[in-house]
Amino acid sequence: MIRAALDANVVVSGVLGYRRAESTPGALLRRWLASGFELVTSDALLAEIEHALGKSYFVLRVDPADRVLVLDALKEQATRANISVAVSGVATHPEDDLVLAAAASAGTDYFVTGDNDLRQLGAFQGVIIVSPREFLNILEQNQFSELELDPLSILTTLGVQTPTSVVPAQGGADAAIWQVEHAGDRYALRVLRPDQVDQARREVVAMTAADGGGVPVPGVVANTTWHGRPVLLLTWSPGRPLAGVLLEDPLNLPRIRALGIEFGRVQAAIHALPPPVGLPDLSTFWGSAAVNEPAQAACLAATPPRSPVLLHLDYHPLNVLVEDGRITAVLDWANARVGDPRADLARTLSILRLAPLPESIPAKTGRTALRSFETGWQRGYEETAGPFGDLTPFCWWAGTVMERDLAPRVGRPDIPWLTPAYLARVRRWTGGWRARVGRS
């Protein structure tokens, strides 16, 4: 779902025009209240809006019921940002700096403002700055929210008539998923956002190649678009996420190590596959990480390359299903690229070393279990594909990628573990690898 912050003037104008069809700010508030996007706010912004609506001009012109409706919704339904990014002197008005700070801290997609000077910036720390009319157009292009998706209509488009059952399944922020039963078989219907057409194409190319090479992945049965949204019909994969299985018995180190060996063997099988035709290379995956780090780019360029292979680039226990000690599926191929296998290994190592542990598991127990799993992973991989080799420059790169991916999302309520302290830990990890490169 699209995440956006609206400046106070847009919100107040929206309250004023809430009942007027021609009011663009009013239309934005109506869309938000109908779950058309996620609205991000802050304590300072709420106070400013409430103060403005208390002025005599608005008291005389705003229906009291609309005022109460919107203010209550802002307090109870909007996402409250924890300010972690300081902004000063960017906007024309100081109060808009506060909204920009909330937008950047929460990692929103858009900041909506009527300030022409501010819109000239185009973007700020990854947040796109748009006018109310531009944002309404964006919402109209993404008009089918997950609640509005019609799986039966989508299945008909794919040629699947009268399925036995269609049940919503747990998805993520990027996709709506249903479990479909039809003609005695079980499938996963996955519907992405309109802006994910390229991602869907990459996933189809990667999963088709992996399936053809004997890697356990969901089979691609059909793919199409529905009202501009990419749609994938996949075979249903049995099993449970490996992460949950590992945490069931963190003291059973032999079992954890055996699962790690299996995990490593499957990643080696992925890297045994030749580069699929049509899949972009590694430079397109957060390529700016190296571009903006000249020393890092030079270090990677000076590293003798290995033959390019299929890379998953998000290979970790949450994206792997297991059953009876065997991996049944590797999921989430959105990051798939072609490149040096050590980049994929470094990504996995970074995620394993920096993974947040549940509070229910003692820190020492969790770390011991993860190290046992990591030992098994390396053994399973190297028994199949040979030694990891020196991952130092690739771990520097992987840490940089992780920093840039996570920094805009610090403080989001849906990612409670992503705190400034956690991000500082990632930066220390990255800095450690940077220092190793300097010593080599």
TORKOL-4160 file (C-alpha; in steps of 0.2 Angstrom, whole numbers, padded with zeros to 4 digits, m for minus):
440
<pt num="1" X="0000" Y="0000" Z="0000"/>
<pt num="2" X="0006" Y="0018" Z="m0004"/>
<pt num="3" X="0012" Y="0027" Z="0011"/>
<pt num="4" X="0011" Y="0046" Z="0011"/>
<pt num="5" X="0012" Y="0062" Z="0022"/>
<pt num="6" X="0001" Y="0077" Z="0019"/>
<pt num="7" X="0006" Y="0094" Z="0025"/>
<pt num="8" X="m0006" Y="0103" Z="0037"/>
<pt num="9" X="m0013" Y="0114" Z="0023"/>
<pt num="10" X="m0018" Y="0100" Z="0012"/>
<pt num="11" X="m0026" Y="0091" Z="0027"/>
<pt num="12" X="m0035" Y="0107" Z="0033"/>
<pt num="13" X="m0041" Y="0110" Z="0015"/>
<pt num="14" X="m0047" Y="0092" Z="0014"/>
<pt num="15" X="m0058" Y="0094" Z="0030"/>
<pt num="16" X="m0065" Y="0110" Z="0022"/>
<pt num="17" X="m0069" Y="0101" Z="0006"/>
<pt num="18" X="m0073" Y="0084" Z="0013"/>
<pt num="19" X="m0091" Y="0085" Z="0006"/>
<pt num="20" X="m0087" Y="0093" Z="m0011"/>
<pt num="21" X="m0083" Y="0082" Z="m0025"/>
<pt num="22" X="m0073" Y="0095" Z="m0034"/>
<pt num="23" X="m0061" Y="0097" Z="m0019"/>
<pt num="24" X="m0044" Y="0087" Z="m0023"/>
<pt num="25" X="m0039" Y="0088" Z="m0004"/>
<pt num="26" X="m0056" Y="0082" Z="0001"/>
<pt num="27" X="m0055" Y="0068" Z="m0011"/>
<pt num="28" X="m0038" Y="0063" Z="m0004"/>
<pt num="29" X="m0045" Y="0062" Z="0014"/>
<pt num="30" X="m0060" Y="0052" Z="0007"/>
<pt num="31" X="m0048" Y="0040" Z="m0001"/>
<pt num="32" X="m0037" Y="0038" Z="0015"/>
<pt num="33" X="m0053" Y="0035" Z="0026"/>
<pt num="34" X="m0058" Y="0021" Z="0013"/>
<pt num="35" X="m0041" Y="0013" Z="0015"/>
<pt num="36" X="m0034" Y="0019" Z="m0001"/>
<pt num="37" X="m0017" Y="0023" Z="0006"/>
<pt num="38" X="m0007" Y="0024" Z="0022"/>
<pt num="39" X="m0006" Y="0041" Z="0030"/>
<pt num="40" X="0009" Y="0046" Z="0040"/>
<pt num="41" X="0008" Y="0059" Z="0053"/>
<pt num="42" X="0017" Y="0065" Z="0069"/>
<pt num="43" X="0013" Y="0073" Z="0085"/>
<pt num="44" X="0018" Y="0091" Z="0079"/>
<pt num="45" X="0008" Y="0089" Z="0063"/>
<pt num="46" X="m0008" Y="0084" Z="0073"/>
<pt num="47" X="m0006" Y="0098" Z="0084"/>
<pt num="48" X="m0004" Y="0110" Z="0070"/>
<pt num="49" X="m0020" Y="0103" Z="0061"/>
<pt num="50" X="m0030" Y="0104" Z="0077"/>
<pt num="51" X="m0025" Y="0122" Z="0080"/>
<pt num="52" X="m0029" Y="0128" Z="0062"/>
<pt num="53" X="m0046" Y="0120" Z="0063"/>
<pt num="54" X="m0049" Y="0129" Z="0079"/>
<pt num="55" X="m0048" Y="0146" Z="0070"/>
<pt num="56" X="m0063" Y="0156" Z="0068"/>
<pt num="57" X="m0062" Y="0155" Z="0049"/>
<pt num="58" X="m0063" Y="0136" Z="0049"/>
<pt num="59" X="m0075" Y="0135" Z="0064"/>
<pt num="60" X="m0088" Y="0145" Z="0053"/>
<pt num="61" X="m0085" Y="0135" Z="0037"/>
<pt num="62" X="m0082" Y="0117" Z="0042"/>
<pt num="63" X="m0096" Y="0105" Z="0047"/>
<pt num="64" X="m0092" Y="0100" Z="0066"/>
<pt num="65" X="m0096" Y="0082" Z="0062"/>
<pt num="66" X="m0082" Y="0082" Z="0048"/>
<pt num="67" X="m0070" Y="0090" Z="0060"/>
<pt num="68" X="m0072" Y="0077" Z="0073"/>
<pt num="69" X="m0072" Y="0063" Z="0060"/>
<pt num="70" X="m0056" Y="0068" Z="0053"/>
<pt num="71" X="m0047" Y="0073" Z="0069"/>
<pt num="72" X="m0052" Y="0056" Z="0077"/>
<pt num="73" X="m0046" Y="0046" Z="0062"/>
<pt num="74" X="m0030" Y="0055" Z="0062"/>
<pt num="75" X="m0027" Y="0051" Z="0080"/>
<pt num="76" X="m0033" Y="0033" Z="0079"/>
<pt num="77" X="m0029" Y="0027" Z="0061"/>
<pt num="78" X="m0015" Y="0037" Z="0054"/>
<pt num="79" X="0003" Y="0030" Z="0057"/>
<pt num="80" X="0012" Y="0040" Z="0070"/>
<pt num="81" X="0030" Y="0043" Z="0064"/>
<pt num="82" X="0045" Y="0042" Z="0077"/>
<pt num="83" X="0056" Y="0056" Z="0071"/>
<pt num="84" X="0073" Y="0050" Z="0067"/>
<pt num="85" X="0078" Y="0062" Z="0053"/>
<pt num="86" X="0081" Y="0080" Z="0057"/>
<pt num="87" X="0075" Y="0093" Z="0044"/>
<pt num="88" X="0079" Y="0112" Z="0045"/>
<pt num="89" X="0078" Y="0125" Z="0032"/>
<pt num="90" X="0073" Y="0114" Z="0018"/>
<pt num="91" X="0055" Y="0120" Z="0016"/>
<pt num="92" X="0048" Y="0138" Z="0014"/>
<pt num="93" X="0039" Y="0136" Z="0031"/>
<pt num="94" X="0046" Y="0128" Z="0046"/>
<pt num="95" X="0031" Y="0118" Z="0050"/>
<pt num="96" X="0033" Y="0109" Z="0033"/>
<pt num="97" X="0051" Y="0104" Z="0039"/>
<pt num="98" X="0042" Y="0095" Z="0052"/>
<pt num="99" X="0031" Y="0085" Z="0040"/>
<pt num="100" X="0046" Y="0082" Z="0029"/>
<pt num="101" X="0055" Y="0075" Z="0044"/>
<pt num="102" X="0040" Y="0063" Z="0048"/>
<pt num="103" X="0040" Y="0058" Z="0030"/>
<pt num="104" X="0058" Y="0054" Z="0029"/>
<pt num="105" X="0059" Y="0046" Z="0046"/>
<pt num="106" X="0044" Y="0034" Z="0041"/>
<pt num="107" X="0051" Y="0030" Z="0024"/>
<pt num="108" X="0035" Y="0036" Z="0015"/>
<pt num="109" X="0033" Y="0035" Z="m0004"/>
<pt num="110" X="0026" Y="0053" Z="m0006"/>
<pt num="111" X="0025" Y="0070" Z="0003"/>
<pt num="112" X="0010" Y="0079" Z="m0003"/>
<pt num="113" X="0011" Y="0098" Z="m0002"/>
<pt num="114" X="0004" Y="0114" Z="m0011"/>
<pt num="115" X="0020" Y="0123" Z="m0009"/>
<pt num="116" X="0027" Y="0126" Z="m0027"/>
<pt num="117" X="0045" Y="0130" Z="m0020"/>
<pt num="118" X="0045" Y="0114" Z="m0010"/>
<pt num="119" X="0039" Y="0104" Z="m0025"/>
<pt num="120" X="0054" Y="0110" Z="m0035"/>
<pt num="121" X="0065" Y="0099" Z="m0025"/>
<pt num="122" X="0057" Y="0084" Z="m0033"/>
<pt num="123" X="0062" Y="0072" Z="m0019"/>
<pt num="124" X="0070" Y="0073" Z="m0002"/>
<pt num="125" X="0079" Y="0058" Z="0006"/>
<pt num="126" X="0070" Y="0046" Z="m0006"/>
<pt num="127" X="0053" Y="0054" Z="m0003"/>
<pt num="128" X="0044" Y="0060" Z="m0019"/>
<pt num="129" X="0037" Y="0077" Z="m0017"/>
<pt num="130" X="0020" Y="0080" Z="m0026"/>
<pt num="131" X="0005" Y="0091" Z="m0027"/>
<pt num="132" X="m0012" Y="0085" Z="m0021"/>
<pt num="133" X="m0018" Y="0083" Z="m0039"/>
<pt num="134" X="m0002" Y="0073" Z="m0044"/>
<pt num="135" X="m0005" Y="0062" Z="m0029"/>
<pt num="136" X="m0023" Y="0059" Z="m0033"/>
<pt num="137" X="m0018" Y="0054" Z="m0050"/>
<pt num="138" X="m0006" Y="0042" Z="m0043"/>
<pt num="139" X="m0019" Y="0034" Z="m0032"/>
<pt num="140" X="m0031" Y="0033" Z="m0047"/>
<pt num="141" X="m0018" Y="0023" Z="m0056"/>
<pt num="142" X="m0016" Y="0011" Z="m0041"/>
<pt num="143" X="m0035" Y="0011" Z="m0038"/>
<pt num="144" X="m0036" Y="m0007" Z="m0034"/>
<pt num="145" X="m0031" Y="m0010" Z="m0016"/>
<pt num="146" X="m0030" Y="m0027" Z="m0009"/>
<pt num="147" X="m0047" Y="m0026" Z="m0002"/>
<pt num="148" X="m0054" Y="m0022" Z="m0020"/>
<pt num="149" X="m0045" Y="m0036" Z="m0029"/>
<pt num="150" X="m0057" Y="m0049" Z="m0036"/>
<pt num="151" X="m0048" Y="m0066" Z="m0036"/>
<pt num="152" X="m0062" Y="m0074" Z="m0046"/>
<pt num="153" X="m0061" Y="m0061" Z="m0060"/>
<pt num="154" X="m0042" Y="m0063" Z="m0060"/>
<pt num="155" X="m0043" Y="m0082" Z="m0061"/>
<pt num="156" X="m0055" Y="m0081" Z="m0075"/>
<pt num="157" X="m0042" Y="m0070" Z="m0084"/>
<pt num="158" X="m0030" Y="m0084" Z="m0082"/>
<pt num="159" X="m0042" Y="m0097" Z="m0089"/>
<pt num="160" X="m0046" Y="m0104" Z="m0072"/>
<pt num="161" X="m0065" Y="m0107" Z="m0071"/>
<pt num="162" X="m0075" Y="m0112" Z="m0055"/>
<pt num="163" X="m0061" Y="m0115" Z="m0043"/>
<pt num="164" X="m0066" Y="m0126" Z="m0028"/>
<pt num="165" X="m0059" Y="m0114" Z="m0015"/>
<pt num="166" X="m0050" Y="m0097" Z="m0015"/>
<pt num="167" X="m0044" Y="m0092" Z="0002"/>
<pt num="168" X="m0033" Y="m0077" Z="0007"/>
<pt num="169" X="m0015" Y="m0082" Z="0012"/>
<pt num="170" X="m0002" Y="m0072" Z="0021"/>
<pt num="171" X="0007" Y="m0060" Z="0009"/>
<pt num="172" X="0018" Y="m0045" Z="0012"/>
<pt num="173" X="0017" Y="m0027" Z="0008"/>
<pt num="174" X="0021" Y="m0030" Z="m0010"/>
<pt num="175" X="0008" Y="m0043" Z="m0015"/>
<pt num="176" X="m0009" Y="m0050" Z="m0011"/>
<pt num="177" X="m0009" Y="m0069" Z="m0011"/>
<pt num="178" X="m0023" Y="m0082" Z="m0011"/>
<pt num="179" X="m0023" Y="m0101" Z="m0010"/>
<pt num="180" X="m0033" Y="m0108" Z="m0024"/>
<pt num="181" X="m0039" Y="m0126" Z="m0026"/>
<pt num="182" X="m0044" Y="m0131" Z="m0043"/>
<pt num="183" X="m0047" Y="m0148" Z="m0052"/>
<pt num="184" X="m0038" Y="m0157" Z="m0037"/>
<pt num="185" X="m0023" Y="m0146" Z="m0037"/>
<pt num="186" X="m0017" Y="m0132" Z="m0026"/>
<pt num="187" X="m0010" Y="m0115" Z="m0032"/>
<pt num="188" X="m0004" Y="m0098" Z="m0026"/>
<pt num="189" X="m0012" Y="m0083" Z="m0034"/>
<pt num="190" X="0000" Y="m0068" Z="m0032"/>
<pt num="191" X="m0005" Y="m0051" Z="m0037"/>
<pt num="192" X="0007" Y="m0037" Z="m0037"/>
<pt num="193" X="0006" Y="m0018" Z="m0038"/>
<pt num="194" X="0006" Y="m0009" Z="m0055"/>
<pt num="195" X="0023" Y="m0002" Z="m0053"/>
<pt num="196" X="0030" Y="m0020" Z="m0051"/>
<pt num="197" X="0029" Y="m0026" Z="m0069"/>
<pt num="198" X="0048" Y="m0027" Z="m0071"/>
<pt num="199" X="0049" Y="m0036" Z="m0054"/>
<pt num="200" X="0036" Y="m0049" Z="m0059"/>
<pt num="201" X="0046" Y="m0052" Z="m0076"/>
<pt num="202" X="0062" Y="m0055" Z="m0066"/>
<pt num="203" X="0053" Y="m0067" Z="m0054"/>
<pt num="204" X="0046" Y="m0077" Z="m0069"/>
<pt num="205" X="0063" Y="m0078" Z="m0078"/>
<pt num="206" X="0072" Y="m0083" Z="m0061"/>
<pt num="207" X="0059" Y="m0096" Z="m0055"/>
<pt num="208" X="0058" Y="m0104" Z="m0072"/>
<pt num="209" X="0077" Y="m0106" Z="m0073"/>
<pt num="210" X="0078" Y="m0112" Z="m0055"/>
<pt num="211" X="0064" Y="m0125" Z="m0058"/>
<pt num="212" X="0072" Y="m0131" Z="m0074"/>
<pt num="213" X="0088" Y="m0133" Z="m0065"/>
<pt num="214" X="0080" Y="m0144" Z="m0051"/>
<pt num="215" X="0080" Y="m0130" Z="m0037"/>
<pt num="216" X="0064" Y="m0132" Z="m0027"/>
<pt num="217" X="0054" Y="m0117" Z="m0031"/>
<pt num="218" X="0035" Y="m0113" Z="m0035"/>
<pt num="219" X="0032" Y="m0118" Z="m0053"/>
<pt num="220" X="0025" Y="m0104" Z="m0064"/>
<pt num="221" X="0009" Y="m0110" Z="m0071"/>
<pt num="222" X="0003" Y="m0094" Z="m0079"/>
<pt num="223" X="0006" Y="m0075" Z="m0078"/>
<pt num="224" X="m0003" Y="m0060" Z="m0085"/>
<pt num="225" X="m0009" Y="m0043" Z="m0080"/>
<pt num="226" X="m0025" Y="m0038" Z="m0073"/>
<pt num="227" X="m0030" Y="m0019" Z="m0073"/>
<pt num="228" X="m0011" Y="m0015" Z="m0075"/>
<pt num="229" X="m0006" Y="m0027" Z="m0060"/>
<pt num="230" X="0006" Y="m0041" Z="m0063"/>
<pt num="231" X="m0002" Y="m0058" Z="m0059"/>
<pt num="232" X="0007" Y="m0074" Z="m0056"/>
<pt num="233" X="m0002" Y="m0091" Z="m0054"/>
<pt num="234" X="0011" Y="m0103" Z="m0045"/>
<pt num="235" X="0010" Y="m0121" Z="m0039"/>
<pt num="236" X="0007" Y="m0121" Z="m0020"/>
<pt num="237" X="0023" Y="m0126" Z="m0010"/>
<pt num="238" X="0021" Y="m0136" Z="0006"/>
<pt num="239" X="0031" Y="m0133" Z="0021"/>
<pt num="240" X="0034" Y="m0120" Z="0034"/>
<pt num="241" X="0047" Y="m0105" Z="0034"/>
<pt num="242" X="0064" Y="m0111" Z="0040"/>
<pt num="243" X="0065" Y="m0097" Z="0052"/>
<pt num="244" X="0051" Y="m0103" Z="0062"/>
<pt num="245" X="0057" Y="m0121" Z="0062"/>
<pt num="246" X="0074" Y="m0116" Z="0068"/>
<pt num="247" X="0067" Y="m0106" Z="0083"/>
<pt num="248" X="0056" Y="m0121" Z="0089"/>
<pt num="249" X="0071" Y="m0129" Z="0097"/>
<pt num="250" X="0086" Y="m0117" Z="0098"/>
<pt num="251" X="0095" Y="m0129" Z="0109"/>
<pt num="252" X="0095" Y="m0143" Z="0097"/>
<pt num="253" X="0112" Y="m0138" Z="0088"/>
<pt num="254" X="0114" Y="m0155" Z="0078"/>
<pt num="255" X="0097" Y="m0152" Z="0070"/>
<pt num="256" X="0100" Y="m0134" Z="0067"/>
<pt num="257" X="0117" Y="m0138" Z="0059"/>
<pt num="258" X="0109" Y="m0151" Z="0048"/>
<pt num="259" X="0096" Y="m0138" Z="0042"/>
<pt num="260" X="0110" Y="m0126" Z="0039"/>
<pt num="261" X="0119" Y="m0139" Z="0028"/>
<pt num="262" X="0103" Y="m0142" Z="0018"/>
<pt num="263" X="0101" Y="m0123" Z="0016"/>
<pt num="264" X="0119" Y="m0122" Z="0010"/>
<pt num="265" X="0117" Y="m0136" Z="m0003"/>
<pt num="266" X="0102" Y="m0128" Z="m0010"/>
<pt num="267" X="0110" Y="m0111" Z="m0012"/>
<pt num="268" X="0125" Y="m0120" Z="m0021"/>
<pt num="269" X="0112" Y="m0128" Z="m0033"/>
<pt num="270" X="0106" Y="m0110" Z="m0037"/>
<pt num="271" X="0123" Y="m0104" Z="m0041"/>
<pt num="272" X="0126" Y="m0120" Z="m0052"/>
<pt num="273" X="0114" Y="m0113" Z="m0064"/>
<pt num="274" X="0120" Y="m0102" Z="m0079"/>
<pt num="275" X="0114" Y="m0084" Z="m0081"/>
<pt num="276" X="0096" Y="m0085" Z="m0087"/>
<pt num="277" X="0093" Y="m0075" Z="m0103"/>
<pt num="278" X="0083" Y="m0059" Z="m0099"/>
<pt num="279" X="0088" Y="m0057" Z="m0081"/>
<pt num="280" X="0098" Y="m0040" Z="m0078"/>
<pt num="281" X="0115" Y="m0041" Z="m0070"/>
<pt num="282" X="0120" Y="m0036" Z="m0052"/>
<pt num="283" X="0124" Y="m0018" Z="m0056"/>
<pt num="284" X="0105" Y="m0015" Z="m0057"/>
<pt num="285" X="0102" Y="m0021" Z="m0039"/>
<pt num="286" X="0106" Y="m0006" Z="m0028"/>
<pt num="287" X="0120" Y="m0002" Z="m0040"/>
<pt num="288" X="0121" Y="0016" Z="m0033"/>
<pt num="289" X="0128" Y="0008" Z="m0017"/>
<pt num="290" X="0145" Y="0006" Z="m0026"/>
<pt num="291" X="0142" Y="0021" Z="m0037"/>
<pt num="292" X="0141" Y="0033" Z="m0022"/>
<pt num="293" X="0156" Y="0024" Z="m0014"/>
<pt num="294" X="0170" Y="0026" Z="m0026"/>
<pt num="295" X="0182" Y="0016" Z="m0015"/>
<pt num="296" X="0170" Y="0002" Z="m0014"/>
<pt num="297" X="0167" Y="0002" Z="m0033"/>
<pt num="298" X="0186" Y="0002" Z="m0036"/>
<pt num="299" X="0188" Y="m0012" Z="m0024"/>
<pt num="300" X="0175" Y="m0023" Z="m0032"/>
<pt num="301" X="0182" Y="m0019" Z="m0050"/>
<pt num="302" X="0199" Y="m0025" Z="m0044"/>
<pt num="303" X="0192" Y="m0041" Z="m0037"/>
<pt num="304" X="0195" Y="m0055" Z="m0049"/>
<pt num="305" X="0178" Y="m0060" Z="m0055"/>
<pt num="306" X="0169" Y="m0077" Z="m0054"/>
<pt num="307" X="0158" Y="m0083" Z="m0068"/>
<pt num="308" X="0141" Y="m0075" Z="m0067"/>
<pt num="309" X="0127" Y="m0086" Z="m0061"/>
<pt num="310" X="0109" Y="m0084" Z="m0055"/>
<pt num="311" X="0108" Y="m0074" Z="m0039"/>
<pt num="312" X="0093" Y="m0074" Z="m0027"/>
<pt num="313" X="0100" Y="m0059" Z="m0016"/>
<pt num="314" X="0087" Y="m0062" Z="m0002"/>
<pt num="315" X="0091" Y="m0080" Z="0002"/>
<pt num="316" X="0088" Y="m0082" Z="0021"/>
<pt num="317" X="0077" Y="m0093" Z="0032"/>
<pt num="318" X="0061" Y="m0082" Z="0031"/>
<pt num="319" X="0062" Y="m0085" Z="0012"/>
<pt num="320" X="0064" Y="m0104" Z="0012"/>
<pt num="321" X="0051" Y="m0117" Z="0016"/>
<pt num="322" X="0055" Y="m0134" Z="0024"/>
<pt num="323" X="0046" Y="m0150" Z="0028"/>
<pt num="324" X="0054" Y="m0166" Z="0036"/>
<pt num="325" X="0071" Y="m0158" Z="0036"/>
<pt num="326" X="0071" Y="m0154" Z="0018"/>
<pt num="327" X="0069" Y="m0138" Z="0009"/>
<pt num="328" X="0053" Y="m0138" Z="m0001"/>
<pt num="329" X="0054" Y="m0121" Z="m0009"/>
<pt num="330" X="0064" Y="m0105" Z="m0011"/>
<pt num="331" X="0052" Y="m0090" Z="m0011"/>
<pt num="332" X="0053" Y="m0072" Z="m0015"/>
<pt num="333" X="0064" Y="m0070" Z="m0031"/>
<pt num="334" X="0060" Y="m0051" Z="m0032"/>
<pt num="335" X="0079" Y="m0047" Z="m0031"/>
<pt num="336" X="0085" Y="m0060" Z="m0043"/>
<pt num="337" X="0100" Y="m0055" Z="m0054"/>
<pt num="338" X="0115" Y="m0062" Z="m0063"/>
<pt num="339" X="0132" Y="m0059" Z="m0056"/>
<pt num="340" X="0146" Y="m0066" Z="m0045"/>
<pt num="341" X="0140" Y="m0079" Z="m0032"/>
<pt num="342" X="0150" Y="m0071" Z="m0018"/>
<pt num="343" X="0138" Y="m0056" Z="m0019"/>
<pt num="344" X="0124" Y="m0068" Z="m0015"/>
<pt num="345" X="0134" Y="m0076" Z="m0001"/>
<pt num="346" X="0138" Y="m0060" Z="0007"/>
<pt num="347" X="0120" Y="m0054" Z="0007"/>
<pt num="348" X="0115" Y="m0071" Z="0016"/>
<pt num="349" X="0130" Y="m0069" Z="0028"/>
<pt num="350" X="0125" Y="m0051" Z="0032"/>
<pt num="351" X="0107" Y="m0056" Z="0035"/>
<pt num="352" X="0111" Y="m0071" Z="0046"/>
<pt num="353" X="0124" Y="m0061" Z="0057"/>
<pt num="354" X="0112" Y="m0046" Z="0059"/>
<pt num="355" X="0095" Y="m0055" Z="0061"/>
<pt num="356" X="0085" Y="m0048" Z="0076"/>
<pt num="357" X="0081" Y="m0062" Z="0088"/>
<pt num="358" X="0064" Y="m0064" Z="0096"/>
<pt num="359" X="0064" Y="m0058" Z="0114"/>
<pt num="360" X="0058" Y="m0075" Z="0120"/>
<pt num="361" X="0075" Y="m0082" Z="0116"/>
<pt num="362" X="0090" Y="m0078" Z="0127"/>
<pt num="363" X="0102" Y="m0068" Z="0117"/>
<pt num="364" X="0116" Y="m0081" Z="0120"/>
<pt num="365" X="0106" Y="m0095" Z="0115"/>
<pt num="366" X="0100" Y="m0087" Z="0099"/>
<pt num="367" X="0118" Y="m0082" Z="0094"/>
<pt num="368" X="0124" Y="m0099" Z="0097"/>
<pt num="369" X="0110" Y="m0107" Z="0087"/>
<pt num="370" X="0113" Y="m0095" Z="0072"/>
<pt num="371" X="0132" Y="m0098" Z="0072"/>
<pt num="372" X="0128" Y="m0117" Z="0072"/>
<pt num="373" X="0116" Y="m0114" Z="0057"/>
<pt num="374" X="0129" Y="m0103" Z="0049"/>
<pt num="375" X="0143" Y="m0117" Z="0051"/>
<pt num="376" X="0131" Y="m0129" Z="0043"/>
<pt num="377" X="0127" Y="m0117" Z="0029"/>
<pt num="378" X="0145" Y="m0115" Z="0024"/>
<pt num="379" X="0149" Y="m0133" Z="0025"/>
<pt num="380" X="0134" Y="m0138" Z="0014"/>
<pt num="381" X="0138" Y="m0125" Z="0001"/>
<pt num="382" X="0157" Y="m0128" Z="0001"/>
<pt num="383" X="0154" Y="m0147" Z="m0001"/>
<pt num="384" X="0144" Y="m0144" Z="m0016"/>
<pt num="385" X="0151" Y="m0128" Z="m0024"/>
<pt num="386" X="0169" Y="m0126" Z="m0017"/>
<pt num="387" X="0176" Y="m0113" Z="m0005"/>
<pt num="388" X="0167" Y="m0097" Z="m0002"/>
<pt num="389" X="0183" Y="m0088" Z="m0005"/>
<pt num="390" X="0187" Y="m0070" Z="0001"/>
<pt num="391" X="0170" Y="m0061" Z="0004"/>
<pt num="392" X="0177" Y="m0045" Z="0011"/>
<pt num="393" X="0173" Y="m0033" Z="m0003"/>
<pt num="394" X="0157" Y="m0041" Z="m0006"/>
<pt num="395" X="0152" Y="m0040" Z="0013"/>
<pt num="396" X="0157" Y="m0021" Z="0012"/>
<pt num="397" X="0145" Y="m0020" Z="m0002"/>
<pt num="398" X="0131" Y="m0030" Z="0006"/>
<pt num="399" X="0132" Y="m0020" Z="0022"/>
<pt num="400" X="0130" Y="m0004" Z="0012"/>
<pt num="401" X="0115" Y="m0011" Z="0003"/>
<pt num="402" X="0107" Y="m0016" Z="0019"/>
<pt num="403" X="0110" Y="0002" Z="0026"/>
<pt num="404" X="0102" Y="0011" Z="0012"/>
<pt num="405" X="0088" Y="m0001" Z="0011"/>
<pt num="406" X="0084" Y="0000" Z="0030"/>
<pt num="407" X="0088" Y="0018" Z="0034"/>
<pt num="408" X="0072" Y="0026" Z="0027"/>
<pt num="409" X="0061" Y="0014" Z="0037"/>
<pt num="410" X="0068" Y="0016" Z="0054"/>
<pt num="411" X="0054" Y="0020" Z="0066"/>
<pt num="412" X="0040" Y="0012" Z="0056"/>
<pt num="413" X="0027" Y="0004" Z="0068"/>
<pt num="414" X="0026" Y="m0011" Z="0057"/>
<pt num="415" X="0044" Y="m0015" Z="0059"/>
<pt num="416" X="0047" Y="m0013" Z="0078"/>
<pt num="417" X="0064" Y="m0020" Z="0078"/>
<pt num="418" X="0071" Y="m0008" Z="0066"/>
<pt num="419" X="0077" Y="0006" Z="0078"/>
<pt num="420" X="0091" Y="0018" Z="0077"/>
<pt num="421" X="0101" Y="0006" Z="0088"/>
<pt num="422" X="0099" Y="m0008" Z="0075"/>
<pt num="423" X="0104" Y="0003" Z="0061"/>
<pt num="424" X="0119" Y="0008" Z="0070"/>
<pt num="425" X="0124" Y="m0010" Z="0072"/>
<pt num="426" X="0122" Y="m0012" Z="0053"/>
<pt num="427" X="0134" Y="0003" Z="0051"/>
<pt num="428" X="0146" Y="m0005" Z="0063"/>
<pt num="429" X="0146" Y="m0021" Z="0053"/>
<pt num="430" X="0148" Y="m0012" Z="0036"/>
<pt num="431" X="0162" Y="m0001" Z="0044"/>
<pt num="432" X="0171" Y="m0017" Z="0050"/>
<pt num="433" X="0172" Y="m0024" Z="0032"/>
<pt num="434" X="0177" Y="m0007" Z="0025"/>
<pt num="435" X="0192" Y="m0007" Z="0038"/>
<pt num="436" X="0197" Y="m0025" Z="0033"/>
<pt num="437" X="0198" Y="m0019" Z="0015"/>
<pt num="438" X="0209" Y="m0005" Z="0020"/>
<pt num="439" X="0221" Y="m0017" Z="0029"/>
<pt num="440" X="0222" Y="m0030" Z="0015"/>
